[in-house]
Amino acid sequence: MATEAATKPAASAQAVSPLAVDNHGLSTPEARNVQCWLMDNWGYPGPLNGQLGTESWKAIQRFLQADWGYPGPINGVPEFSTDRALLTFLTAEYGYPGPIDGVWGPGATVAFKRFAAWCAGAC
């Protein structure tokens, strides 16, 4: 006869939810620049608050899916596939020195800040 402890699973499966905000190293004004560009070009519904939350990341994923090989769902979660496609974009356009491995680091942040500076023209 199994004991009660043996019949219960060790861990439960829980849905992974996105972080409320993940600016990937951008300051609030820099992230707002990106949001302005996303609003003008990729269906970001707002607000322009400089906080890259789920709706901001959904717009980023739409952009990356259309032009930079993002294969995942449009779910607003900046995970490995999102970061890998974003690194591909930043390598081609904003001087990210690589590698394109889906791991966010200081070089990626510098390149993302360059992109955010360019996005300032949309605000």
Backbone as JSON, one array per atom type, in Angstrom:
{
  "sequence": "MATEAATKPAASAQAVSPLAVDNHGLSTPEARNVQCWLMDNWGYPGPLNGQLGTESWKAIQRFLQADWGYPGPINGVPEFSTDRALLTFLTAEYGYPGPIDGVWGPGATVAFKRFAAWCAGAC",
  "N": [[0.83, -1.19, 0.0], [0.61, 2.15, -0.88], [1.98, 5.06, 0.59], [0.52, 8.21, 1.66], [2.25, 10.36, 1.02], [3.78, 9.25, -1.0], [2.01, 9.02, -3.09], [1.43, 11.53, -3.96], [2.35, 14.05, -6.31], [5.72, 15.28, -6.65], [6.14, 17.89, -7.42], [4.07, 20.5, -8.67], [2.62, 21.17, -11.86], [2.81, 24.31, -13.16], [1.63, 27.19, -14.83], [3.85, 29.28, -16.63], [4.32, 32.6, -16.11], [4.71, 35.82, -17.64], [7.22, 38.23, -16.69], [6.3, 41.25, -15.08], [7.5, 43.57, -16.07], [10.21, 43.91, -18.31], [12.87, 45.45, -19.2], [15.22, 44.84, -20.47], [17.69, 46.04, -19.85], [17.36, 48.67, -20.66], [16.84, 52.13, -19.9], [14.04, 53.89, -18.44], [13.29, 56.18, -20.13], [14.59, 55.34, -22.52], [13.29, 52.91, -23.08], [10.74, 53.91, -23.5], [11.14, 55.27, -25.91], [11.47, 53.05, -27.62], [8.9, 51.96, -27.35], [7.39, 54.0, -28.59], [8.2, 53.7, -31.26], [7.35, 51.07, -31.68], [4.6, 51.47, -31.41], [4.05, 53.07, -33.61], [4.68, 51.32, -35.68], [4.24, 48.51, -35.19], [1.86, 47.78, -33.93], [1.68, 48.22, -31.18], [-0.32, 48.89, -28.42], [-0.04, 50.8, -26.41], [0.38, 51.78, -22.95], [2.61, 54.67, -23.34], [4.9, 54.36, -21.41], [7.48, 53.65, -20.79], [7.98, 51.15, -19.79], [8.67, 48.0, -20.55], [6.46, 45.77, -20.97], [4.14, 43.02, -21.22], [2.52, 43.69, -23.53], [4.25, 45.35, -24.97], [6.33, 43.54, -25.5], [4.94, 41.7, -27.07], [4.54, 43.23, -29.39], [7.22, 43.6, -30.13], [7.85, 40.93, -30.66], [6.16, 40.5, -32.88], [7.41, 42.15, -34.79], [9.95, 40.9, -34.86], [9.22, 38.36, -35.74], [8.25, 38.89, -38.3], [10.5, 39.9, -39.65], [12.99, 38.92, -38.68], [13.31, 36.22, -38.09], [12.04, 35.14, -35.82], [10.65, 32.37, -34.31], [8.65, 31.73, -32.51], [5.65, 31.89, -30.4], [3.38, 34.71, -30.33], [3.38, 35.97, -27.54], [4.24, 37.74, -25.64], [6.27, 37.13, -23.89], [9.55, 37.54, -23.14], [11.6, 35.37, -23.95], [14.09, 32.77, -24.61], [13.94, 32.28, -27.51], [12.89, 34.7, -28.4], [14.9, 36.47, -27.54], [17.05, 35.48, -29.02], [16.3, 36.06, -31.71], [16.1, 38.82, -31.45], [18.77, 39.41, -30.89], [19.87, 38.69, -33.34], [18.82, 40.69, -35.01], [19.97, 42.96, -33.72], [22.66, 42.46, -34.15], [22.88, 42.67, -36.94], [22.05, 45.32, -37.38], [22.8, 47.13, -35.29], [25.35, 46.82, -34.21], [25.84, 44.74, -32.35], [28.16, 42.52, -31.01], [28.0, 39.74, -30.92], [27.93, 36.47, -29.32], [25.18, 35.01, -31.22], [23.23, 33.63, -29.37], [20.99, 33.56, -27.86], [21.29, 34.37, -25.28], [21.14, 36.98, -23.08], [23.3, 39.69, -22.61], [25.83, 42.1, -21.51], [26.86, 43.27, -23.91], [24.7, 42.99, -25.63], [22.87, 44.65, -24.39], [24.08, 47.17, -24.75], [23.89, 47.42, -27.56], [21.1, 47.34, -27.82], [20.45, 49.7, -26.55], [21.5, 51.49, -28.43], [19.7, 51.06, -30.53], [17.37, 51.96, -29.23], [17.99, 54.66, -28.98], [17.91, 55.42, -31.67], [15.21, 54.99, -32.09], [14.1, 57.18, -30.86], [13.34, 59.17, -32.6], [10.76, 58.52, -33.27], [9.14, 59.41, -31.29]],
  "CA": [[0.0, 0.0, 0.0], [1.4, 3.38, -0.99], [1.67, 6.09, 1.58], [-0.02, 9.45, 1.08], [3.35, 11.14, 0.45], [4.25, 8.62, -2.22], [1.02, 9.14, -4.15], [1.34, 12.92, -4.4], [3.5, 14.45, -7.12], [6.72, 16.08, -5.94], [5.94, 19.29, -7.79], [2.91, 20.66, -9.54], [2.86, 21.92, -13.09], [2.19, 25.62, -13.12], [1.89, 28.01, -16.02], [4.87, 30.29, -16.47], [3.77, 33.9, -16.5], [5.77, 36.78, -17.93], [7.5, 39.27, -15.72], [5.48, 42.43, -15.33], [8.3, 44.47, -16.91], [11.58, 43.5, -18.58], [13.41, 46.45, -20.12], [16.46, 44.34, -21.07], [18.77, 46.99, -19.61], [17.04, 50.03, -21.08], [16.25, 53.05, -18.93], [12.64, 54.2, -18.75], [13.18, 56.98, -21.36], [14.98, 54.54, -23.69], [12.2, 51.97, -23.36], [9.64, 54.71, -24.07], [11.48, 55.46, -27.32], [11.14, 51.81, -28.31], [7.44, 51.87, -27.39], [6.89, 54.91, -29.63], [8.46, 53.06, -32.55], [6.45, 49.92, -31.76], [3.24, 51.98, -31.6], [3.97, 53.55, -34.99], [4.99, 50.32, -36.7], [3.98, 47.1, -34.9], [0.61, 47.53, -33.23], [1.71, 48.38, -29.72], [-1.48, 49.71, -28.08], [0.23, 51.74, -25.33], [0.76, 53.2, -22.84], [4.01, 55.05, -23.54], [5.34, 54.55, -20.03], [8.86, 53.24, -20.61], [8.01, 49.86, -19.11], [8.44, 46.97, -21.56], [5.65, 44.69, -20.42], [3.63, 42.01, -22.14], [2.09, 44.24, -24.83], [5.46, 45.81, -25.67], [7.04, 42.37, -26.01], [4.16, 41.15, -28.19], [4.85, 44.03, -30.58], [8.59, 43.25, -30.5], [7.79, 39.61, -31.27], [5.6, 40.64, -34.24], [8.5, 42.68, -35.61], [10.99, 39.87, -35.03], [8.66, 37.27, -36.54], [8.13, 39.35, -39.68], [11.75, 40.26, -40.32], [14.25, 38.46, -38.08], [13.35, 34.78, -37.84], [11.46, 34.67, -34.55], [9.76, 31.25, -34.62], [7.76, 31.4, -31.4], [4.31, 32.5, -30.32], [3.27, 36.13, -29.95], [2.83, 35.82, -26.2], [4.72, 38.78, -24.75], [7.28, 36.61, -22.97], [10.87, 37.66, -23.76], [12.38, 34.19, -23.6], [15.25, 32.43, -25.43], [13.71, 32.49, -28.95], [12.74, 36.14, -28.6], [16.22, 37.08, -27.41], [17.9, 35.06, -30.15], [15.91, 36.86, -32.87], [16.48, 40.2, -31.17], [20.22, 39.49, -31.06], [20.12, 38.65, -34.79], [18.54, 42.06, -35.45], [20.95, 43.9, -33.17], [23.93, 42.18, -34.83], [22.82, 43.2, -38.31], [21.74, 46.74, -37.49], [23.22, 48.01, -34.2], [26.69, 46.55, -33.74], [26.04, 43.7, -31.34], [29.3, 41.73, -31.47], [27.75, 38.31, -30.85], [27.3, 35.49, -30.21], [23.72, 34.96, -31.31], [22.98, 32.39, -28.65], [19.78, 33.69, -27.05], [21.64, 34.76, -23.93], [21.26, 38.44, -23.01], [24.44, 40.13, -21.82], [26.15, 43.52, -21.58], [26.99, 43.71, -25.3], [23.35, 43.08, -26.17], [22.26, 45.85, -23.81], [24.65, 48.33, -25.44], [23.29, 47.49, -28.9], [19.68, 47.66, -27.64], [20.42, 51.13, -26.24], [21.68, 52.19, -29.72], [18.4, 50.99, -31.21], [16.44, 52.85, -28.51], [18.34, 56.04, -29.36], [17.37, 55.62, -33.01], [13.74, 55.02, -31.97], [13.68, 58.47, -30.29], [12.71, 59.93, -33.68], [9.34, 58.16, -33.38], [8.38, 59.99, -30.16]],
  "C": [[0.88, 1.25, 0.0], [0.99, 4.36, 0.09], [1.15, 7.33, 0.88], [1.07, 10.27, 0.42], [3.81, 10.55, -0.87], [3.27, 8.78, -3.37], [0.85, 10.55, -4.66], [2.55, 13.27, -5.25], [4.44, 15.35, -6.32], [6.56, 17.56, -6.23], [4.72, 19.37, -8.69], [3.3, 21.44, -10.78], [2.11, 23.23, -12.99], [2.55, 26.38, -14.38], [2.96, 29.04, -15.69], [4.28, 31.61, -16.95], [4.91, 34.87, -16.74], [6.0, 37.7, -16.75], [6.64, 40.48, -16.06], [6.2, 43.38, -16.28], [9.69, 43.87, -17.08], [12.15, 44.43, -19.64], [14.72, 46.03, -20.76], [17.59, 45.37, -20.97], [18.5, 48.42, -20.03], [16.52, 50.85, -19.9], [14.79, 53.28, -19.33], [12.52, 55.09, -19.99], [13.58, 56.21, -22.62], [13.87, 53.57, -24.07], [11.0, 52.69, -23.95], [9.9, 54.98, -25.55], [11.11, 54.22, -28.14], [9.62, 51.65, -28.41], [6.85, 52.8, -28.45], [7.04, 54.28, -31.0], [7.53, 51.86, -32.74], [5.01, 50.36, -32.01], [3.05, 52.41, -33.05], [4.04, 52.44, -36.02], [4.49, 48.9, -36.45], [2.8, 46.85, -33.97], [0.66, 47.58, -31.72], [0.59, 49.33, -29.32], [-1.24, 50.75, -26.98], [0.06, 51.07, -23.99], [2.25, 53.41, -23.13], [4.59, 55.4, -22.17], [6.78, 54.13, -19.76], [9.03, 51.94, -19.85], [7.67, 48.77, -20.13], [7.77, 45.77, -20.9], [5.15, 43.79, -21.53], [3.25, 42.58, -23.5], [3.27, 44.78, -25.64], [6.18, 44.62, -26.29], [6.26, 41.66, -27.11], [4.46, 41.9, -29.47], [6.28, 43.74, -31.05], [8.59, 41.88, -31.19], [7.17, 39.66, -32.67], [6.66, 41.14, -35.21], [9.54, 41.6, -35.89], [10.49, 38.7, -35.87], [8.6, 37.66, -38.01], [9.47, 39.47, -40.38], [13.02, 39.58, -39.83], [14.21, 37.02, -37.57], [12.82, 34.31, -36.5], [10.44, 33.58, -34.85], [8.66, 31.0, -33.6], [6.41, 32.08, -31.47], [4.41, 33.98, -29.98], [2.58, 36.13, -28.58], [3.34, 36.86, -25.2], [5.73, 38.33, -23.73], [8.64, 36.69, -23.64], [11.8, 36.53, -23.35], [13.48, 33.94, -24.65], [15.05, 32.73, -26.92], [13.55, 33.97, -29.29], [14.11, 36.81, -28.56], [17.14, 36.71, -28.57], [17.57, 35.88, -31.41], [16.28, 38.32, -32.67], [17.99, 40.39, -31.31], [20.6, 39.45, -32.54], [19.92, 40.05, -35.38], [19.63, 43.03, -34.98], [22.34, 43.68, -33.77], [23.95, 42.85, -36.2], [22.73, 44.72, -38.35], [22.39, 47.66, -36.45], [24.51, 47.59, -33.51], [26.86, 45.57, -32.6], [27.12, 42.76, -31.83], [29.13, 40.22, -31.37], [28.18, 37.72, -29.53], [25.77, 35.59, -30.21], [23.29, 33.63, -30.7], [21.73, 32.46, -27.77], [20.04, 34.07, -25.61], [21.9, 36.26, -23.91], [22.42, 38.8, -22.11], [24.71, 41.6, -22.04], [26.28, 44.05, -23.02], [25.63, 43.87, -25.97], [22.66, 44.35, -25.66], [22.78, 47.11, -24.5], [24.02, 48.51, -26.82], [21.81, 47.86, -28.82], [19.52, 49.14, -27.31], [20.64, 51.96, -27.52], [20.37, 52.21, -30.5], [17.41, 51.92, -30.55], [16.72, 54.3, -28.84], [17.81, 56.37, -30.74], [15.85, 55.76, -32.97], [13.23, 56.36, -31.45], [12.99, 59.34, -31.35], [11.23, 59.65, -33.83], [8.49, 58.85, -32.3], [8.01, 61.44, -30.39]]
}
